Amino acid sequence: MVKGLYFDSATLYYRAFFAVPDSVRAPDGTPSGAVRGFLEMTSTLISQFPADHVVFAWDLDWRPQWRVDLIPSYKTHRLEPDARLGEGEEDVPDQLSAQIDAIAAILDAVGVPRLGEDGFEADDILGSLVAQHKHEADIVTGDRDLFQLVNDESKHRVISITKGIRNLVFVDDSYLLQTYGVTGSQYSAFAALRGDSSDGLPGVRGIGEKGAAALIAAHDSIPGLMAAVNEVSSGISKSHRTKLLTQIDELPNMLKVVQVRTDARVTRKLVPVSRIKDSSSLAELARDWGVSRQVNAFLVALNLPKLDSVDS
């Protein structure tokens, strides 16, 4: 059976950046902990969960304008401080920026798919991969928004690394029902109602997580909830009805922002990695960043030959 292993890249390099001590440096003294940690984590996971297709989803557009147009507060708190009132770049730690570029260069030199597209966040790339390829898939992330991709019937699950790769959480429909009271197919509606301050999503004021779960469990979707809100027989409490009606016109936009897209173009064709794309560049990157051992471990995990020209 064909299987995919799809990585939410930003989750991994941010986790590596904050987990690996700043004292870890490249030969020229540049901080390299994120590069080293990223390669070590992904090598471990690729070895632990063998797959036919390993893909790294990349944020080419971390805050798409179409989402901001729908919910202006979307990710505003993550803008660079001097750009909070308008367009701007993501506020990335200074010591991480160069390492993100290095990770991208290493993945590209290996030849493993690193997929991103203008107007699409990495979440949308992952959603497109799952929707467009009908094989079983594991999605590695620390972002609970991606719980909406869980589907027991299609054998899509999320491997959550929020507690570290030694304490992985395997998210399937059973886990979601036990933890939140909703299934993967209901999760985006639940998340839209609940809101998420970490992404600047307001949700419906006063509903909260438990209220959102109960409403979606009873009415299945945002359209179903909107149709039921004025029906006395629907079982919606007076308090919840009042709160929902206050923001009823905002609900469709909330849902659109939370839902991952499934129509990216770059995800339509998948080709297994069968050889290193650029051994010379990869060897140079490995030496420059002091990650020769980690690069070779990554290659071994992908069933590719080690680089003979770097120290192991």
C-alpha positions, 0 to 999 in steps of 0.5 A: 500500500502506498503511503505518504509522510508529510511534514509541516516544516515550520513546526519542525524548524521552530521547535529545533531552534528553541530546543537546541542550545544556542551554543551549537554553532557552525564552523564559522561561529554561526548558530546552527542548532535549528539546522541540526535539530531539524535534520535529526528530528526528520531523520528519526521520524522518516526512519520510524514511519517509512513512506513512499512519498516524503514531502516538506510543506513550505510557507511561501505565503505565511499570511495570505492576503485573502485570509486577511481580507476575511479576518483582518486580525489574522496573524497580526501579532506575528508581524514584524513590530514596525508592520503591525498596522499594515503589510509586513513580514513575519517576525522571525528571530534573527538567528533563525532566518539564515538557518531556515534558508540553509534547511531549504537549501539542504532539502533542495540539494537532496532533492526531497520535495519541498512544496510551497505556492503563492497564496497558500500556507503550508497548511494548505499544501498539506491539505492539498496533498491529502485531498489529491492523493488517495493513499494513506498519509501521516502529517507531522505537525505541532499545529492543531488546525491540521487535525481537520485532515484526520480521517479514519476511513482514508487512514489519514492521521496527524502525528503531533510533536508538541510534546517532542518526538519521544512523546508523539501523539497520534491523532485520529478520529478516536483521539479527537472524539475523546479530547474535543468531542468532534471528529476530523471532518467536524474540526474546522467548524469547531475551530472556527467557533472556538477561535484561536488567539495564537492565530488572531482568530476571534471565534464567537465571543462567549462560546468557548471550547466546550460550547463549540464542541457541543454545538458542532457535535449536535449540528455537524457543520457551520451551515447546519448550525446556522440553519438551526440557530433560529429553530426553537426545537434545535436544542440550542440554548438561549445564551448560545443562540444570542451569542451566535446571532450576534456574529452570525454573518461572520461565521462563513468567513471564520470557517473559510479562514480556518479551513485548509485549501485543497487546490494547490497546483504544486502538490498534484504530482508526487515522485519518490526520491531515488537519488541525490539531486546535487551531491556537490552542493549538499556536501558543501552545505553540510561542511559549512553548517557543521552538520555532516553527520546529520545530513548523512543520517537524513540520507540513510533514512531516505534510503539514499547513499551517504556522502563520501566527501564529508566526515561521518 
